[in-house]
Amino acid sequence: MSVDTKAAKADRSLQNRAVLGVLLMILGLALYPLSDAFIKHLMGTYSVPQATFLRAVTRLAPLMITVFFHGGIRKVLSTNHPKRHLVRLAVNLAYTLCFMWAMSLGTLTKVYTISYTSPFFMIVLSALILKENISRAKWIAVAIGMVGVIIAMRPGANILEIAGILVLCGAFLGSLNKILMRRLAETEHSLAIAIYPNLVMMIAMAPFLIFSWKSMPLEHWGLFAIVGVITAAGQYCIAQSLRYAQASTLAPIDYSTFFWVVALDQFWWHKSPDAFTLIGAAVIVSSNLYILYRTRREEAAKKAALATEKVSG
């Protein structure tokens, strides 16, 4: 077999792996809105604390099973940075509650649209906390994206406005949570980073259940169990997709969730997005994609500069 033939087969193999990665990412991102739709449906009957508690329980179960394949509880959950965990867990708790209450008030489409502001907050926090140098073009994209948020929120829309504010707070806290997770990931087990938030969520919600717990029929226990399975499957698909395709290839696919939430709102609750939400979503997503484009260009320029330095050196 010639060298050219071997190279062509290798290229096809890499391309097929990338396609598989993209398909897995699309599937994983479709499962997350589906699990949120189940939770939103159940919150029509049960309080936010009860739904949040049971959501944490169903997410925790598959994670705890996985622990035993990674050396056991002591190995996975031990830490030398309890203070870092506590700060991150407090932020994660507030972030989760913001989104849970927002989902109980607004449509999935509205919640997901405004949650796309997370990259904007990541840029702001990266500049303030990580002291990263942010280009003027990115700051302009952030400003334009926030205009899209104003359009999507449509100030004066009463209950939707409250949901929008909650999502904005959640997006900010979610971005801060990601930065804190990055620091923890340097020293902590990835399973510990996933398990601790669910444990804290259960502990934090437990006192509220004394006054708000509502008995559930067997089928609703089944629905909460389905949420856990769907979420675990979504996490697995996304994790596997990153094995087959580069993160830069998969990043734009994040916004495929918009089509799923629109479909779920339409077929589950018979609610269609209004023009303000669609226009706002288009502006926000376009700004995010431009930021991604600028990031890739800046990274390519840095690599080229380093390569030039090595050659000249």
Buried (B, 14 or more C-beta within 10 A) or exposed (E): EEEEEEEEEEEEEEEEEBEBBBBBBBBBBBBBBBBBBBBBBBBEEBBBBBBBBBBBBBBBBBBBEBBEEEEEBEEBBEBEBEEBBEBBBBBBBBBBBBBBBBBBBBBBBBBBBBBBBBBBBBBBBBBEEEEEEBBEBBBBBBEBBBEBBEBBBBEEBEEBBBBBBBBBBBBBBBBBBBBBBEBBEEEBBEBBBBBBBBBBBBEBBEEBBEEBBEEBEEEBEEBBBBBBBBBBBBBBBBEBBBEBBEEEBBBEBBBBBBEBBBBBBBEBBEBEBBEBBBBBBBBBBBBBBBBBEBBEEBEEEEEEEEEEEEEEE
